[in-house]
């Protein structure tokens, strides 16, 4: 004989009571206040800060860069040709990051884009001046202003005694960290950190904060060779 046939009244009562309790819980859940949770992002495993020396023969500068990065010579700078062979990229594949390093000799040969009579932009050669290189750096940094929520530029002197300016750009921009280093008479170096990812300030904040320490280390260890 089944249990239901032996105690039909009791099982039916228990079943009804169970349905009432479930319904009460559902009603309570629907009437409870809803608290939205903040948007989350995948946790990123960050490596330890360790460095190695970049000191390639013939280059006018040297510095220390992360061991988890690789350096390649820049053959195209944003679809344009570098002005000299001292432009390099510091690739950080584990974090989808790249630091673009451009170098110009003050008083040296420079290539500019000028518009001809046909409206085409062609190369024109001249001489690098400190004022123009400085103005160009500000122009490149502030071209992100239409997307930036803030732009801060601060002058500093590195541990090696080199003058520079650091740019911190807030908002969903392609780059949040840029800098320049110069002796104002011969050397002018500029760096910019970019990511191969959609520009999202919140999701990139941990990586930007992490790599900002590497940028500071690069700045403080940079030396001119002559």
Buried (B, 14 or more C-beta within 10 A) or exposed (E): EEEEEEEEEEBEEEEEEEEEEEEEEEEEEEEEEEEEEEEEEEEEEBEEEEBEEBEEEEBBBBBBBBEBBEBEEBEEEEEEEBBBEBBBBBBBEEBEBBBBBBBBBBEEEBBBEEEEEEEEEEEEEEEBEBEBBBEBBBEBBBEBEEEBEEBEBEEBEBEEEBEBBBBBBBBBBBBBBBBBBBBEEBBBBBBBBBBEEEBEBEBBEBBBEBBBEBBBBBBBBBBBEE
